[in-house]
Amino acid sequence: MATNRPKLTPHTLRQRKGGEPIVAITAYDAIMAHYADEAGVDIILVGDSVGNTALGLESTVPVTLDMIVHHTAAVARTSPSALVVADVPFAEAHFDFGDVLRTCQRLMQEAGADAVKIEGGETLAPTIARLVDAGVPVWGHTGLMPQQVKQLGRYKKFGLTPKETAQLVADAKALESVGCFALLLEMVKPAAAREVSAAVEVPVVGIGAGGNCDGQILVITDALGLTPGYVPGFVEKFADAGTVFREGLESYKSAVRNRQYPRE
Ligand code: KIV
C-alpha cells in the first residue's frame, strides 16, 4: 500500500548528492516491501542477494532473470513510494544489446521496476548509455561486484592501492557520463570511497564503504537480525527479528501442544 509521501524517482534521488543521506534497503516480497516503505526508505532494491537470503543459494551467480522478475513483481505490487530497483542478474548485462534491453524491458514492464541496477564499470558504459537512451534508469554498481565471485575467488575489499582507487574513480566517472542516476559502491576502503564520491556529481550509495558516501544500503535480513549464518563485519543489526520470530514460533508451538490454542 502506498504511503502518502511523494513517489521517489531517479530524478529526485539524483538531486540528493551531498544532501540528506539516501536510505536504501533490499526487499524480496510484498511484506518486506510494505514495512520498508512504511519506515520511509528511499530505495527498495530487489537485489540478487535474494539468492543467498530467501532462496538458499550459495551466491548470487545462480540467480536467474525469472527469479528477479518474480520477486520484483511481488515488491512492485505494493506500490511503494520508494523507488523500486531490480537487479540485472549474472551475465545478462554482457549479452548483445537487444537481449540486455529485453532483460530491462521484462524488469520494468512485466515486473514493474522503476529502475535497474547493473554491476559493472567503464567496460559496460557503452551498453548503459544505450539503455539510458532507451528510457531505462540505471543505478551503476561498482567496487566489489558479487556476481564476479567465481572469477575473483573470494569476496574482497577494493580501493586498497592507488591503482585500484584510480580504477574505481574511472569506473564511477564513466558510469556517470553515460547517465547512471546514482552509483552503488560495495566493499571499498572508506578513503577510496570518499575519493570516488568527490569525483562524481551523482549520489554514491555505499555498503561496507564507510560513512563518506551520499547514502547507505544494507541487505534487509542482515539489518533486521534475520540472517542465521555469516554476516559481514560492517553490518549493524538494527533489530533482532530472528529472536522475535523464534520466540513467537515457540509460543505457538507450546500453545498448540498444551491445547491452549485454539481457545474456545
Ligand atoms: O543484491 C544486493 O543485495 C546488492 C547489495 C549490494 C545491496 O546488490
Residues whose N, C-alpha, C, O or C-beta is under 5 A from the ligand:
A	BS01	KIV	T26 G47 D48 S49 E186 I207 I217 L218
